[in-house]
Amino acid sequence: MQAILIAADHAGFALKEKLKEYLTAKGLAVKDLGVYSKARCDYPMFACSLSREISSSRYKQGILICKTGIGNSIVANKFPGVRAALCYNLEAARLSREHNDSNVLVLGAAFVKADLGKRILAVWLKTKFSGSRHARRLRQIKEIEKKLSLRAPIENPKH
């Protein structure tokens, strides 16, 4: 069984820890890419680390958490093959998987508390991609990514 990746900045640390416990209790393997405390940090380096692993196909799914989720979403979606979805409710989580085959769930800890986060995560994990007309759209996204692909590998941002 492949692990699900998880990463957060200082604002998402507490929610990350609760979601890690939840995933482990469900029998899922979790690889934590940081942060490991509430000490202030910059979110781009953590979003970059997780997104690089998804983009390279070393891992299939990940979870990113910051204060609003917006910054992590911006960083993650720079990576080819990453389809990061910022979800604040159950329906968005379901549709992000069903229609977009999202592979990174992004949560904003300022808006999503632990109980809702667990419910969103449960829906996101159990929902399958529906294919059909949505598969055509994913092919279009992959074609756009090919045309826009970067020539050099992306490194973690410097402090």
C-alpha positions in Angstrom: 0.0 0.0 0.0 1.4 3.4 -1.0 1.4 6.2 1.5 -0.6 9.3 1.2 1.5 12.5 1.5 0.6 15.3 3.9 2.2 18.6 4.5 1.3 21.9 6.1 2.7 25.3 7.2 2.6 26.6 10.8 -1.1 27.7 10.4 -2.1 24.2 9.2 0.1 22.2 11.7 -2.7 21.4 14.2 -5.1 20.2 11.5 -2.4 18.2 9.8 -1.7 16.3 13.0 -5.4 15.5 13.6 -5.8 14.3 10.0 -2.7 12.2 10.3 -4.2 10.5 13.3 -7.5 10.0 11.5 -5.7 8.4 8.4 -3.6 6.2 10.6 -6.6 5.0 12.5 -8.3 4.1 9.2 -5.3 1.9 8.4 -3.7 4.2 5.8 0.0 4.8 5.6 0.9 8.5 5.9 4.2 10.2 4.9 4.5 13.5 6.7 6.6 16.1 4.8 6.4 18.7 7.5 6.1 21.1 9.3 6.8 19.4 12.6 5.9 22.3 14.9 3.9 25.6 15.0 7.0 27.6 14.4 6.4 30.2 11.7 7.5 29.1 8.2 6.9 29.7 4.5 4.3 27.5 2.9 5.8 27.3 -0.6 8.7 25.0 0.3 6.2 22.4 1.8 3.8 22.7 -1.1 6.7 22.3 -3.5 8.0 19.2 -1.8 4.7 17.4 -1.8 3.8 18.5 -5.3 7.1 17.4 -6.8 6.4 13.9 -5.4 2.9 13.8 -7.0 4.2 15.3 -10.3 6.9 12.6 -10.5 4.4 9.9 -9.9 6.3 8.6 -6.8 3.1 9.1 -4.9 -0.5 9.2 -6.1 -2.3 11.4 -3.5 -1.4 14.2 -1.1 -3.0 16.7 1.4 -1.8 20.3 1.8 -2.9 22.6 4.6 -2.2 26.2 5.2 -4.3 29.1 6.7 -6.6 29.6 3.7 -5.4 26.9 1.3 -5.1 29.5 -1.5 -1.3 29.7 -1.4 -0.8 26.0 -1.4 -3.2 25.6 -4.3 -1.3 28.2 -6.3 2.0 26.4 -5.7 0.7 22.9 -6.2 -1.0 23.6 -9.5 2.3 24.8 -11.0 3.4 21.2 -11.2 2.5 19.1 -14.3 0.1 16.3 -13.4 -0.9 17.8 -10.1 -4.6 18.6 -9.8 -4.9 20.3 -6.5 -8.4 21.1 -5.3 -9.1 23.6 -2.5 -12.2 22.2 -0.7 -14.2 23.8 2.1 -17.2 21.5 1.9 -18.2 17.9 1.2 -19.7 18.6 -2.2 -16.5 20.3 -3.5 -14.5 17.4 -2.3 -16.7 14.9 -4.1 -16.8 16.9 -7.3 -13.1 17.5 -7.3 -12.5 13.7 -7.4 -15.5 12.7 -9.6 -15.1 15.4 -12.2 -11.4 16.5 -12.0 -9.7 13.4 -10.6 -7.9 15.7 -8.1 -4.8 14.1 -6.6 -4.1 16.8 -4.0 -6.6 17.9 -1.4 -6.0 21.4 -0.1 -7.6 22.6 3.1 -7.7 26.0 4.7 -7.3 25.6 8.5 -8.9 29.0 9.1 -12.1 27.7 7.6 -12.0 23.9 8.0 -11.9 22.6 11.6 -10.8 19.1 12.4 -14.3 17.4 12.3 -15.2 18.9 9.0 -11.7 18.2 7.7 -12.1 14.5 8.5 -15.4 14.4 6.7 -14.1 16.2 3.7 -11.1 13.9 3.6 -13.3 10.8 3.9 -15.4 11.9 0.9 -12.3 12.8 -1.1 -10.7 9.4 -0.5 -13.7 7.3 -1.2 -14.9 9.2 -4.4 -13.7 7.8 -7.7 -13.2 9.6 -10.9 -16.3 9.2 -13.1 -14.5 9.3 -16.5 -16.9 9.9 -19.4 -16.9 13.5 -20.5 -14.6 14.5 -17.7 -11.8 12.2 -19.1 -11.8 14.3 -22.3 -11.3 17.4 -20.2 -8.4 15.8 -18.3 -6.7 15.0 -21.6 -7.1 18.6 -22.6 -5.4 19.7 -19.4 -2.5 17.3 -20.0 -2.1 18.7 -23.5 -2.0 22.2 -22.0 0.6 21.0 -19.5 2.7 19.6 -22.3 2.7 22.8 -24.2 3.6 24.9 -21.1 6.0 22.4 -19.6 9.1 23.9 -17.9 12.5 23.0 -19.2 14.3 22.8 -15.9 13.3 20.9 -12.7 11.7 22.9 -9.9 13.7 23.2 -6.8 12.5 24.1 -3.3 12.4 27.9 -2.9 15.2 29.4 -0.8 14.5 31.0 2.5 
